[in-house]
Amino acid sequence: MNDNRAVILLSGGLDSATVVAMAKAQGYSCYSMSFDYGQRHRSELQAAERVARQLGVVEHKVIGLDLDGMGGSALTDSRIDVPESPTSGIPVTYVPARNTVFLALALGWAEVLGARDIFIGVNAVDYSGYPDCRPEFIEAFERMANLATKAGVEGQGVRIRAPLQMMSKAEIVQAGVRLGVDYGLTVSCYQADEQGRACGKCDSCRLRAAGFVAAGVTDPTRYR
């Protein structure tokens, strides 16, 4: 195993960009992974490529999936509207099993690379209702990963790192600014247009905007 390598899930949004910068600052050789999974727009994938270049990852991999074939989420089914006001319970922007699938594929690449660390930008403080962002899920996946892999069985287990887990959005923004993240490159909006401009109305846009205000940092987001 190579203790200096890490696989990082990179969506192209604010949180995952910050995680790449954190891992790099900790001395990891960063290998980022994004997914073309049938989401509403490709702007976030373009953003992920920009972030990977800016932060100097060793390799950026984009994996194609067909989660839109299952539907069931406003992020993968154009017939379901993205909410533009706060809702209760698990929102329709939850994509069934998304983080489970993403982490499973990151686990496979980590085994190939000989990496012992996988980073994911889930957050429980600004928790938007997604069950696969909870600390309990991350802990359970790590246990499973070390039961299901050759590396784990041979005593070279993987660690699932979620450094943003208990941070507020403002704290995340402040950390990223200190680490040199260019948030103007990122796209967080659930329904960004082809130019990557944000709607300013969805849950993700509201959390992001509030984070910049609370952090006292100028918001570089482009709105349509």
URFEN-V437119 format. One record per residue. N is the residue number from 1. RES is the residue in one letter. SS is DSSP state (H for helix, E for strand, - for the rest). PHI is phi as a letter, one per 40 degrees, with the letter a starting at -180 (none if undefined). BURIAL is # if it has 16 or more other C-alpha atoms within 10 Angstrom, else .. Layout:
# URFEN-V437119
N,RES,SS,PHI,BURIAL  N,RES,SS,PHI,BURIAL
This chain:
# URFEN-V437119
1,M,-,none,.  2,N,E,b,.  3,D,E,c,.  4,N,E,c,.  5,R,E,c,#  6,A,E,a,#  7,V,E,c,#  8,I,E,b,#  9,L,E,c,#  10,L,-,b,#  11,S,-,c,#  12,G,-,h,#  13,G,-,c,#  14,L,H,c,#  15,D,H,c,#  16,S,H,c,#  17,A,H,c,#  18,T,H,c,#  19,V,H,c,#  20,V,H,d,#  21,A,H,c,#  22,M,H,c,#  23,A,H,c,#  24,K,H,c,#  25,A,H,c,.  26,Q,-,c,.  27,G,-,g,.  28,Y,-,c,#  29,S,E,c,#  30,C,E,c,#  31,Y,E,b,#  32,S,E,c,#  33,M,E,b,#  34,S,E,b,#  35,F,E,b,#  36,D,E,c,#  37,Y,-,b,#  38,G,-,g,#  39,Q,-,c,#  40,R,-,c,#  41,H,-,a,#  42,R,-,c,#  43,S,H,c,#  44,E,H,c,#  45,L,H,c,#  46,Q,H,c,#  47,A,H,c,#  48,A,H,c,#  49,E,H,c,#  50,R,H,c,#  51,V,H,c,#  52,A,H,d,#  53,R,H,c,.  54,Q,H,c,.  55,L,H,c,#  56,G,-,g,#  57,V,-,c,#  58,V,-,c,.  59,E,E,a,.  60,H,E,b,#  61,K,E,b,#  62,V,E,b,.  63,I,E,b,.  64,G,E,c,.  65,L,-,b,.  66,D,-,b,.  67,L,H,c,#  68,D,H,c,#  69,G,H,c,.  70,M,-,c,.  71,G,-,g,#  72,G,-,g,#  73,S,-,a,#  74,A,-,c,#  75,L,-,c,#  76,T,-,b,#  77,D,-,b,#  78,S,-,c,.  79,R,-,c,.  80,I,-,b,.  81,D,-,c,.  82,V,-,c,#  83,P,-,c,.  84,E,-,b,.  85,S,-,a,.  86,P,-,d,.  87,T,-,b,.  88,S,-,b,.  89,G,-,g,.  90,I,-,c,.  91,P,-,c,#  92,V,-,c,#  93,T,-,c,#  94,Y,-,c,#  95,V,-,b,#  96,P,-,d,#  97,A,-,g,.  98,R,H,d,.  99,N,H,c,#  100,T,H,c,.  101,V,H,c,.  102,F,H,c,#  103,L,H,c,#  104,A,H,c,.  105,L,H,c,#  106,A,H,c,#  107,L,H,c,#  108,G,H,c,.  109,W,H,c,#  110,A,H,d,#  111,E,H,c,#  112,V,H,c,.  113,L,H,c,.  114,G,-,g,#  115,A,E,c,#  116,R,E,b,#  117,D,E,b,#  118,I,E,b,#  119,F,E,b,#  120,I,-,b,#  121,G,-,c,#  122,V,-,c,#  123,N,-,a,#  124,A,-,b,#  125,V,-,c,.  126,D,-,c,#  127,Y,-,c,.  128,S,-,c,#  129,G,-,h,#  130,Y,-,c,#  131,P,H,c,#  132,D,H,c,#  133,C,H,b,#  134,R,-,c,#  135,P,H,d,#  136,E,H,c,.  137,F,H,c,.  138,I,H,c,#  139,E,H,c,.  140,A,H,c,.  141,F,H,c,#  142,E,H,c,#  143,R,H,c,#  144,M,H,c,.  145,A,H,d,#  146,N,H,c,#  147,L,H,c,.  148,A,H,c,.  149,T,-,b,#  150,K,H,d,.  151,A,H,c,#  152,G,H,c,#  153,V,H,c,.  154,E,-,c,.  155,G,-,g,.  156,Q,-,b,#  157,G,-,c,#  158,V,-,c,#  159,R,E,b,#  160,I,E,c,#  161,R,E,c,#  162,A,-,b,#  163,P,-,c,#  164,L,-,c,#  165,Q,-,d,#  166,M,-,b,#  167,M,-,c,#  168,S,-,c,#  169,K,H,c,#  170,A,H,c,#  171,E,H,c,#  172,I,H,c,#  173,V,H,c,#  174,Q,H,c,#  175,A,H,c,#  176,G,H,c,#  177,V,H,c,.  178,R,H,c,.  179,L,-,c,#  180,G,-,g,.  181,V,-,c,#  182,D,-,c,#  183,Y,H,c,#  184,G,H,c,.  185,L,H,c,#  186,T,-,c,#  187,V,-,b,#  188,S,-,b,#  189,C,-,c,#  190,Y,-,c,#  191,Q,-,b,#  192,A,-,c,#  193,D,-,c,#  194,E,-,c,.  195,Q,-,c,.  196,G,-,g,#  197,R,-,c,#  198,A,E,c,#  199,C,-,c,#  200,G,-,g,#  201,K,-,b,#  202,C,-,c,#  203,D,H,d,#  204,S,H,c,#  205,C,H,c,#  206,R,H,c,#  207,L,H,c,#  208,R,H,c,#  209,A,H,c,#  210,A,H,c,.  211,G,H,c,#  212,F,H,c,#  213,V,H,c,.  214,A,H,c,.  215,A,H,c,#  216,G,-,g,.  217,V,-,b,.  218,T,-,c,.  219,D,-,c,#  220,P,-,c,.  221,T,-,c,#  222,R,-,c,#  223,Y,E,b,.  224,R,-,c,.
